[in-house]
Amino acid sequence: MDPIIAATHADPYPYYAKLRTEGGLVFHQGLKLWVASSAAAVAAVLAHPDCHVRPSAEPVPKTIAEGLAGEVFGRLMRMNEGERQGCPRSAIEPGLALIDVNEVRALVSARLITPDADGLTKAMFRGPVCVVAALLGFSPAQARVVSELTADFVACLSPLSHQAQLDAAHAAAEQLQGYFNELLDDPDAQSSLLLGIRQRFVSSDNEMLIANLIGLCSQAYEATAGLIGNALVTLIRNPSLQRDLSSTDDLIAECQRFDPSVQNTRRFVAAPCEIDGISLNPGDTILVLLASANRDPLLNDTPDAFILDRPNRRSFTFGSGRHQCPGQLLALSIASATLMQILALKPKLDSLTWQYRPSLNGRIPLLRTM
């Protein structure tokens, strides 16, 4: 076991607990990087101005730097610091916080979901992107295409992707740019969400705007799929939870803390600094174990217990500080509405098994029938 393999291990949490006992911020000789495992260390790293989301020498991964997917990647607010991060965020975040939960539920309920493994998988991965696309103003048919293209584009975000997937990601980036250009040029198709984003977007860089609208869709794809999927896995493992469940909101809220879809993230040290009593140098890499911090008893009481009505629930799943996910409330709303729709179909959860999708940081179950 190591901190990267842990993300897709059947049960990484005892290992994370062991790491916390060894120190909040410790150098891993095998991986040649620092590992932040405690809540205090994770909070300090995420808040530190010299801990950046990309290495200074490689703002865009070399594998995609020469293609359109790399151009989109380089403009994403979550992959930048300073103005290139702050400007898009200040335009997009306010609108996401104002989205009506009832509108989200209506968009989810309008989609056909079947209770078999294939139907649940489509609901996990494609459904959330369709909801985001519809909220931005795409028609249902266009939203389905945007969802399919997003599935291809997100391959550029994974170091595990092979060349054919990267080629498909470049092609998808080009087509997504075309769809968003058409949407922005059509005043009748734009939603109140998109109009608000455009009004707040002070930059004249239209490519920056489009890249971050694509980013909204890509963030909805994997992370929300994992949130829905891990909630289903939790119900499979604990059938009594479904009998006691009064609200899918509670289940999703606790699941994102207890078994998050994003297990870790990385930060790259840009200048000499000290964190948690450790001196760090430019070029150092820090693996930030969000899932471990969520189970730190100094952050949450009885952290290894799954408590639906947990008081004062605290979590790093959506990050914190300047790079905290701006779409947290939307993601939780989509996941809760989707889970509610799934459970209404009374699927045979005990007939399902799963394996985790290969990933260096994501915990996303792929469901199949036994």
BATI-230170 format. One record per atom (N, C-alpha, C): x, y, z; residue in three letters. Coordinates in steps of 0.02 Angstrom, whole numbers, plus 50000, padded with zeros to 5 digits. Layout:
BATI-230170
XYZAla...
end
This chain:
BATI-230170
500434994050000Met500005000050000Met500445006250000Met500255011249961Asp500555017749966Asp500005022949959Asp500135029449971Pro499605034449973Pro499245035449906Pro499545033149851Ile499205033849786Ile498775027749772Ile499055021749782Ile498665015649773Ile498055015649818Ile498115018849876Ala497575018949925Ala496915021449897Ala496945026049849Ala496325029149822Ala495835024049796Ala496075018549767Thr495625013449739Thr495665006849777Thr495935006849837His495965000849879His495264999649908His495124993249923Ala494464991649951Ala494314995450014Ala494814996350057Asp494725000050120Asp495385003550138Asp495485009650115Pro496115013050128Pro496155016550196Pro495605016550233Tyr495565020950291Tyr495985018850350Tyr496075012250364Pro496565010450416Pro497275012650398Pro497435012250334Tyr498095014550312Tyr498185022050322Tyr497665025850305Tyr497695033050316Tyr497795034650391Tyr497445030850433Ala497515031950506Ala498235030750528Ala498545025650499Lys499245024150515Lys499695029950494Lys499565032650435Leu499965038350411Leu499905044250459Leu499305045550484Arg499215051250529Arg499615050450593Arg499695044250616Thr500085043250677Thr500835044350665Thr501045044050603Glu501755044950587Glu501935052250578Glu501435056650577Gly501555063850569Gly501105066750517Gly500905073050528Gly500435076250481Gly500725077350413Gly501375078950409Leu501705080250345Leu502365076450346Leu502415071150305Val502985066650306Val503225065350235Val503885064650227Phe504155063150160Phe504115055650147Phe503835053850089His503775046850069His504365045250023His504815041150047Gln505425039650009Gln505275036049944Gln504795031649943Gly504635027949883Gly504355032249827Gly503915036849845Leu503595041249796Leu503975047649784Leu504455049149827Lys504855055249822Lys504425061549824Lys503955061549871Leu503545067549881Leu503325067849954Leu503085073649974Trp502815074550042Trp502095072350043Trp501885069550099Val501195067250107Val500885070850167Val500355074650154Ala499975077950207Ala499365073650223Ala499335070950284Ser498795066250301Ser498335068650357Ser498565073250399Ser498145075650454Ser497725081550432Ser497205082850469Ala496775088650453Ala497165095150457Ala497595095850508Ala497975101950516Ala498455103050458Ala498805097750437Ala499285098450383Ala498935099750317Ala498385096250304Val498005097250243Val497745104450239Val497465106950294Ala497215113850295Ala497775118750282Ala498355117550312Ala498925122150305Ala499175122250233Ala499225116450202Val499465116150133Val498985119550085Val498345118050093Leu497845121050048Leu497795128650055Leu497965131150114Ala497915138350126Ala498555142150108Ala499105138550100His499745142050092His499825145050022His499995151450017Pro500045154649951Pro500605152049907Pro501105148749937Asp501665146049898Asp501565138849877Asp500985135949892Cys500815129249870Cys500325129849812Cys500575128649752His500185129849691His499895123349664His499395124149620Val499045118349593Val499435114949535Val499915118549506Arg500315115749453Arg501055117449465Arg501505113049444Pro502225114649450Pro502405120549405Pro502835124849429Ser503015130849391Ser503305129149322Ser503675123749318Ala504005121849255Ala503545118249207Ala502955116249230Glu502495112549186Glu501775114449200Glu501565120549180Pro500885122749193Pro500355118449159Pro500545115349103Val500105110549068Val500485104049061Val500165098249075Pro500515091849067Pro500815091148998Pro501425088448995Lys501775087748931Lys501395083448882Lys501015078648907Thr500655074048862Thr500115077448821Thr499875083248844Ile499335086548807Ile499515093748787Ile500115095848802Ala500305102848793Ala500245105348721Ala500305100848673Glu500305102948603Glu499615102548569Glu499105100948607Gly498445100148576Gly497915104648607Gly497315104248579Leu496765108548602Leu496555106948674Leu496595100648693Ala496435099048763Ala496915102548810Ala497545103048790Gly498035106648831Gly497885114048835Gly497645116948780Glu497465124048781Glu496895125348830Glu496395120948829Val495845121648877Val496095120748948Val496495115548959Phe496785114249025Phe497155120349052Phe497555123549010Gly497945129249032Gly497545135349051Gly496905135449031Arg496475141249048Arg496005139749106Arg495985133549130Leu495525131849184Leu495715135449248Leu495225138449281Met495375142149343Met495665137649396Met495455131349398Arg495695126949450Arg496415124549437Arg496685126149378Met497375124349362Met497825130549360Met497575136049388Asn497955142349386Asn497955145749454Asn498375150649460Glu498415154849520Glu498295162149500Glu498205166449549Gly498155173649537Gly497555175549495Gly497655180249450Glu497095182949411Glu496785177749366Glu497185173249338Arg496915168149293Arg496475163149331Arg496545162949396Gln496095158949437Gln495525163049465Gln495685169049489Gly495195173249523Gly494665176149478Gly494855178249417Cys494365181449372Cys493805176649352Cys493975170749325Pro493425166149308Pro493015164049369Pro493345163049425Arg492995160749485Arg492485165949508Arg492685172349508Ser492225177649531Ser491635178349484Ser491705176149421Ala491155176449374Ala490685170449381Ala490965164649396Ile490575158449395Ile490275156649462Ile490655157649516Glu490445155249581Glu489775158049606Glu489655164649600Pro489015167349627Pro488395164149596Pro488415162849531Gly487835159849499Gly487695152749521Gly488225149049533Leu488145142049554Leu487815141649623Leu487955146549665Ala487665146549733Ala486915148249732Ala486665151049677Leu485975153249674Leu485515148449637Leu485785142949612Ile485375138249574Ile484855135049619Ile484235134849595Asp483665132249633Asp483705124549636Asp483685121849696Val483705114549704Val483125111249668Val482545114449667Asn481965111549634Asn482075111149558Asn482445115949530Glu482605115649458Glu483075109649445Glu483545108649489Val483995102949482Val483605096449485Val483155095849533Arg482755089749540Arg482325088549478Arg482045093949450Ala481635093249390Ala482045090749331Ala482655093349324Leu483085091249268Leu483295083949277Leu483435081949339Val483625074949351Val483025070349338Val482435072249361Ser481855067949354Ser481635067349281Ser481835072149238Ala481655071949167Ala482065066749129Ala482605064349159Arg483035059449126Arg482795052449142Arg482845048049091Leu482655041049100Leu483225037449136Leu483065034449192Ile483555030549230Ile483275023449237Ile483675018449221Thr483465011549230Thr483855008649289Thr483555003849326Pro483865001449389Pro484404996149380Pro484574994449318Asp485104989549307Asp485784992949312Asp486324988949313Ala486994991749322Ala487174996749268Ala486994995349205Asp487154999949151Asp486775006549159Asp486145006149178Gly485745012149188Gly485995016349245Gly486195013149300Leu486465016749357Leu487125020149339Leu487535016749300Thr488175019649279Thr488065025849236Thr487585025549191Lys487435031449150Lys487165037149192Lys486765035449242Ala486495040649287Ala487055043849326Ala487555039949345Met488125042549384Met488555047249342Met488735045049282Phe489225048749242Phe488905053949195Phe488415051849157Arg488145056349105Arg487625061249133Arg487235058849181Gly486695063049207Gly486915069749234Gly487415069949279Pro487615076449307Pro487845081449255Pro488205079049203Val488435083749151Val487835086349112Val487345082049099Cys486735084249064Cys486385089749104Cys486365089049170Val486055094149212Val486425100749207Val487085100449213Val487485106649208Val487395109849140Val487415105849087Ala487335108549019Ala486655111749011Ala486125108549038Ala485455111549033Ala485415118049072Ala485725118349130Leu485725124549170Leu486075130249133Leu486545128549090Leu486895133649051Leu486505135748989Leu485995131948970Gly485575134048914Gly485545129248856Gly485885123648858Phe485845118848803Phe485175115248805Phe484945113248746Ser484345109148741Ser484495102148766Ser483975098148781Pro484105091248805Pro484535087248756Pro484405087948691Ala484805084248642Ala485525086648642Ala485625093148645Gln486305095948647Gln486655093848712Gln486285093848767Ala486585092048831Ala486845084848830Ala486495080348796Arg486725073448791Arg487375073148752Arg487435077048698Val488045077048659Val488615080048700Val488475085548735Val488985088648778Val489225083648830Val488775079648857Ser488955074648906Ser489415069448876Ser489265067148815Glu489685062148782Glu490375064948767Glu490405071148744Leu491045074348729Leu491455075448793Leu491105077248846Thr491455078148910Thr491775071748934Thr491435066148922Ala491715059648941Ala492375058448905Ala492425060648843Asp493055060048806Asp493575065048830Asp493355071248844Phe493825076548863Phe494175074948929Phe493815072148978Val494115071249045Val494715066549044Val494785062748989Ala495365058348985Ala496015062248988Ala496005068548965Cys496625072548965Cys496845074349036Cys496395073449084Leu496545075349153Leu496895069649191Leu496925063749162Ser497205058049197Ser497895056149169Ser498395055449213Pro499045053049190Pro499045045849166Pro498495042249179Leu498455035149160Leu498195034249089Leu497975039649056Ser497665039048990Ser498175037248937Ser497975032948890His498415031048834His498315035848776His498725035148725Gln498735040148671Gln498065040648635Gln497735035048623Ala497085035448589Ala496585039548629Ala496595038948695Gln496145042948737Gln496335050248735Gln496985051748733Leu497205058748729Leu497015061848662Leu497075057948609Asp496865060448543Asp496115061948543Asp495725057548574Ala495005058648578Ala494855064848620Ala495255066048672Ala495155071948715Ala495265078348676Ala495775078448633His495905084448592His495315085648544His495065080248513Ala494495080948468Ala493875083348505Ala493765080648565Ala493195082648606Ala493245089948627Ala493845092248644Ala493945099248663Ala493745103848605Ala493935101948545Glu493755106048487Glu492995106348477Glu492675100648484Gln491945100548474Gln491585104248531Gln491825103548591Leu491515107148647Leu491595114648639Leu492165116848616Gln492265123948602Gln491745126348551Gln491625122248500Gly491125124048450Gly490435124648479Gly490245119848521Tyr489575120048551Tyr489495126248596Tyr490005127848635Phe489955133648679Phe489975140148640Phe490355140348586Asn490355146348544Asn489655147648516Asn489335142348492Glu488655143048465Glu488165145248519Glu488235142548579Leu487795144348635Leu487885151748652Leu488505153948656Leu488635160948673Leu488395165748619Leu488365163448557Asp488145167648501Asp487385167848493Asp487035163448530Asp486305162948523Asp485975166048585Asp485735172248580Pro485445175548639Pro484815172148664Pro484465168448621Asp483845165248641Asp483965158748680Asp484575156048675Ala484715149548706Ala485025150248775Ala485245156148792Gln485625157048854Gln485165157248916Gln485405154048968Ser485035153649030Ser485215159449075Ser484835160249130Ser484995165449178Ser485685164149210Ser485865157749219Leu486525156149246Leu487075158649200Leu487015157149135Leu487525159249088Leu487545166849079Leu486965169949078Leu486945177249071Leu487295180549130Leu487185178049190Gly487515180849249Gly488265179849246Gly488485174049223Ile489205172749217Ile489515177649167Ile489185178649111Arg489455183249060Arg489495190449085Arg488985192349123Gln488995199249150Gln489555200249200Gln489715195249239Arg490245195849289Arg490935194549261Arg490975191649202Phe491625189949173Phe491935196249143Phe492385199349179Val492655205949159Val493165205349103Val493455199549094Ser493965198749042Ser493635198348973Ser493985200548923Ser493745200148854Ser493975193648821Ser494305189348859Asp494575183048834Asp494015177848830Asp493705177348772Asn493145172648763Asn493375165448770Asn493995163948750Glu494255157148756Glu494325155148829Glu494495160048872Met494545158648943Met493855156848971Met493345160548950Leu492665159248973Leu492445152248951Leu492545150748887Ile492325144248861Ile492695138548896Ile493335139348906Ala493725134048940Ala493435132549008Ala493235137749045Asn492985136649112Asn492265134149113Asn491885135349060Leu491225132249054Leu491315124849039Leu491805123148998Ile491975116048988Ile492205113049054Ile492585116949092Gly492815114649158Gly492245112949205Gly491705116849202Leu491125115349244Leu490845108449227Leu490805107049163Cys490545100549142Cys491015094949162Cys491675095949153Ser492145090649169Ser492165089149244Ser492095094349286Gln492085093149358Gln491455089349379Gln490905090449342Ala490275086949358Ala490315079649339Ala490765077949293Tyr490775071149265Tyr491045066049316Tyr491675066449334Glu491965061149375Glu491815061949449Glu491905067949476Ala491825068849548Ala491105067449570Ala490615069749531Thr489915068649550Thr489725061349539Thr490015058249486Ala489885051149476Ala490135047049536Ala490725048949561Gly490985045449619Gly490565046549681Gly490305052549688Leu489885054049746Leu489255049849746Leu488935049349687Ile488325045249682Ile488505037849691Ile489035035649657Gly489225028649660Gly489425026449729Gly489805030549765Asn490015028749833Asn489425028649881Asn488925032849867Ala488315032549908Ala487955025849897Ala487935023649835Leu487615017149820Leu488015011449853Leu488675011849849Val489095006749882Val488965006649957Val488895012549986Thr488755012950058Thr488095009450075Thr487595010350033Leu486945007050045Leu486994999550034Leu487404997349986Ile487504990149975Ile487834987050036Ile488334990550063Arg488694987950121Arg488284988350185Arg487824993050188Asn487434994150249Asn486694994650231Asn486364989050218Pro485664989150197Pro485204992750247Pro485384992650311Ser484954995850361Ser484915003450351Ser485415006250320Leu485405013450308Leu484815015450264Leu484655011250215Gln484105012950170Gln483445012950208Gln483375008250256Arg482755008050294Arg482685014250339Arg483245016850363Asp483235022550408Asp483265029250372Asp483335029050306Leu483465035150268Leu482835039350260Leu482865045450285Ser482295050050275Ser482455055250222Ser483095056250207Ser483295061250158Ser483945059050124Ser483945059250058Thr484565057750022Thr485085063150033Thr484865069050052Asp485335074550067Asp485805072450123Asp485535069350175Asp485945067150232Asp486445061850211Asp486215057150171Leu486655051750150Leu487235054450107Leu487085058850060Ile487605061650017Ile488085065950058Ile487825069850104Ala488245074150145Ala488745070150187Ala488515064550215Glu488975060550256Glu489435056350212Glu489185054150154Cys489595050050111Cys490185054050082Cys490075060450066Gln490625064350038Gln491175065450090Gln491015064850154Arg491525065150206Arg491825058250219Arg491395053350224Phe491595046650246Phe491985042750192Phe491775043350130Asp492085039550075Asp492075043750011Asp492495048950009Pro492445053949956Pro492695051349888Pro492405054249836Ser492605052349768Ser493285055249749Ser493475060749779Val494145063549769Val494545062249832Val495005057449828Gln495385055349887Gln495985059849901Gln496285062349849Asn496875066549858Asn496945071649803Asn497345076549816Thr497535081549765Thr498275083049776Thr498555087149733Arg499265088749740Arg499385096249742Arg499915098049776Arg500145104949776Arg500895104849763Arg501135110149730Phe501825110649709Phe502125116949740Phe502665116149776Val502965121749813Val503325126449765Val503125132849766Ala503395137749720Ala503945142049750Ala503995142249817Ala504495146349851Ala504645143149919Ala505235144549947Pro505395141650012Pro504865143550064Pro504645138550103Cys504135139850153Cys504165134550207Cys503795135750261Glu503755130950315Glu503025129350329Glu502875122850332Ile502195120550345Ile502205115050397Ile501805115650448Asp501765110550500Asp502455109050530Asp502875114250534Gly503545113450563Gly504055110550515Gly503865109450452Ile504315106450402Ile504525111750352Ile505185112150338Ser505435116750288Ser505375113550218Ser505065117250173Leu504965114750105Leu505325119150055Leu505515116249999Asn505905119849948Asn505535120149882Asn505685125249842Pro505385125649775Pro505495119149736Pro504965116849704Gly505005110549667Gly504755104549705Gly504665105249771Asp504395099749810Asp503665098549791Asp503465092249793Thr502765090349780Thr502455087749844Thr501835089849855Ile501465087549915Ile500835083949892Ile500765077649913Leu500145073949902Leu499685075449961Leu499115078449947Val498665080750000Val498095075750007Val498095071950061Leu497615066550071Leu496975069250102Leu496525071650060Leu495885074450083Leu495485069250122Leu495465063150096Ala495065057850127Ala495325056150196Ala495985056350205Ser496275054950270Ser496095060550319Ser496145066750297Ala495975072350341Ala495255072050363Ala494805069750319Asn494095069150337Asn493985064350395Asn494435059450402Arg494375054350455Arg494815056050516Arg495105061950517Asp495515064050573Asp495055065450633Asp495165062150691Pro494725063350749Pro494775070450775Pro495285074150756Leu495325081150775Leu494885085550732Leu494625082750677Leu494175086450633Leu493445084550646Leu493325078050653Asn492645075450666Asn492665070350722Asn492185070850768Asp492135065750821Asp491925059050790Asp492155053550820Thr492015046850795Thr492015046650718Thr492585048350688Pro492615049450616Pro492495043050575Pro492605037150604Asp492525030950566Asp491805028250569Asp491375031850602Ala490665029950605Ala490285033950551Ala489825030450517Phe489395033750467Phe488765036150502Phe488705042750511Ile488155045650549Ile487755050350504Ile487145048350488Leu486735052250441Leu486625059450466Leu486465060150529Asp486315066850556Asp486915069550596Asp487515068350570Arg488125070350605Arg488115077950618Arg488205080050681Pro488225087250695Pro488915090150677Pro488915096250655Asn489545099850640Asn490005095850595Asn489715092950542Arg490105089050495Arg490625093550460Arg491245091250457Arg491775094950424Arg492125090450373Arg492315093350317Ser492595089350263Ser493055093550218Ser493565090150192Phe494015093350143Phe493875090750072Phe493355086950063Thr493235083749998Thr493205088749941Thr492915094549953Phe492875099649901Phe493425104849907Phe493945103149944Gly494505107749953Gly494355112950006Gly494795117950009Ser494685123650053Ser495115129350028Ser494975135350052Gly495375141150032Gly495215143449961Gly495715146249928Arg495595149549864Arg495405144649808Arg495565138249817His495405133449765His494835128749786His494455130749837Gln493875126649856Gln493395126349797Gln493105120449786Cys492665119549729Cys492075124349731Cys491985128549680Pro491425133349681Pro490745130149670Pro490745123949645Gly490115120649630Gly489905115449681Gly490145116149743Gln490005111149794Gln489255110149805Gln488885115549814Leu488165114849827Leu487805111749768Leu488015113649707Leu487695110749648Leu487845103349643Leu488465101449655Ala488645094349652Ala488245090149702Ala488185092749763Leu487805089149814Leu487075088749795Leu486805094049766Ser486105094049745Ser485975089049690Ser486415088849640Ile486335084149585Ile486395077049610Ile486895075749652Ala486995068949679Ala486395066749720Ala486145071149763Ser485575069349805Ser484945068049763Ser484815072349714Ala484225071449671Ala484285065049630Ala484885063549606Thr484975057449567Thr484885051249610Thr485165051349670Leu485085045649715Leu484345044649734Leu483985050149745Met483275049649762Met482895046449704Met483065048349643Gln482735045549584Gln482895038049577Gln483515036349590Ile483725029349585Ile483355025049637Ile483335027349699Leu483025023449752Leu482275022649741Leu481975027549707Ala481255027049693Ala481105021249645Ala481615019049607Leu481535013449561Leu481605006749595Leu481805006949660Lys481905000949700Lys482394995949666Lys482984998249651Pro483464993749618Pro483674988049665Pro483874982449636Lys484114976749675Lys484844977749691Lys484974981849742Leu485664983649759Leu486074977549779Leu485734972649810Asp486114966849833Asp486344962349776Asp486124963849715Ser486344960049656Ser486934963449621Ser487164968949648Leu487694972849617Leu488364971849652Leu488894971949613Thr489564972249641Thr489924977849605Thr490544979049623Trp490894984749592Trp491644983849596Trp491984987649554Gln492704988449559Gln492844995849547Gln493394998349574Tyr493535005449567Tyr493885006949502Tyr493675012249471Arg493975014349408Arg494715015949419Arg495175013649375Pro495885015249384Pro496005022749388Pro496335024849440Ser496445032049452Ser496995032949503Ser497315038749499Leu497825040549549Leu497545044649606Leu496925047149598Asn496645051349651Asn495895050449660Asn495555047349612Gly494825046749616Gly494615039949643Gly494045039849677Arg493755033649703Arg493055033149673Arg493025030049614Ile492405030049576Ile492215022849561Ile491695020249591Pro491505013249580Pro491165012149512Pro491365006849479Leu491035004749417Leu490604998749435Leu489954999649429Leu489474994549451Leu489374989149398Leu489254983049420Arg489084977649375Arg488634972649412Arg488274968649375Thr487844963649405Thr488244957449421Thr488104954549479Met488464948449500Met488354942749450Met
end
